[in-house]
Amino acid sequence: MEITFNITDELSGINYNEIVIKIDNENLFYDYIPYRDLVRCNLNKKLTPGTHTIEIYIEDKLNNSIYEKDVFYIE
């Protein structure tokens, strides 16, 4: 299973060292592909049916940040 999403910052650019992605409070390893504005993560294990949490933290090169947390359900 793979998670992908796009991020952009047209002024200072993304600080790829300050990207944090978690599912169920476990850090995920990711690839950041700047020319495509793409972040890609492979999940190491299959998610079980039920409720899960995803958290994403991203900073730009001027230390502005955004944090998103959401809940999703696997049937």
N, C-alpha and C positions, 0 to 999 in steps of 0.2 A: 504494500500500500504506500502511496506517495501523497504528500501534501505540497501544493505549489500555490504561490501567490505573488503578485507584483507589488513593488514598492518604488516610489520615486521621490526625489527631492531635487528640484531643479536649481536651487541656489547653492548650497554648500555640498550636497551629495550625501550619500548614506555612509555611515561609519560601520562597515561590515563586521568589525570586531565587537560591536555592541548590539548585536542581534541576539535575542534569546527567544526560543520557542519551546514551550512545554506542553505536554499532554499528560493529564492526570499527575501533575507536579513532577514529571520526569523530563529533564532536558533532552532535546533532540539535537542531533548533529545535522547541519544544513550546508548547502552550497548556495552562495550568492553569485549570480551571474550579472554583473553590472550593465553590460551592453544590452541585456534583455530586461533589466529591472526585475529580475526573477529570483525568488528564494524557493529552494526545493529541499524537501526533507523526505527521507525514507524512514518508514516506521519499522523498527526491528522486530516487532511482534504484532500479531493480529489483535485488534481490539475486541474485547468481549462484548456481547450484547448488553445494553444498558446505557446509563448516563456517563458522559465523559466531559472533561474540562480542557479547553485549549487556551493558552496564554501566549501572547506575542508582545515583545518589547523591542522597540527599534529606536536608535539615536541617529541624528545626522552629525556632520562634522563640526557643528557649532554647539553641540550638546543639547539640542532640542530633542525631546523624546515623545514617544506615544506608547501607550500600553493598552492593550485590548484583552479582555477575558470574556469567554463565552462558553456556554454549555451546549453540547450536542448529544444526540441519542443514536445508538446503533441498534437496529432491530435484529 
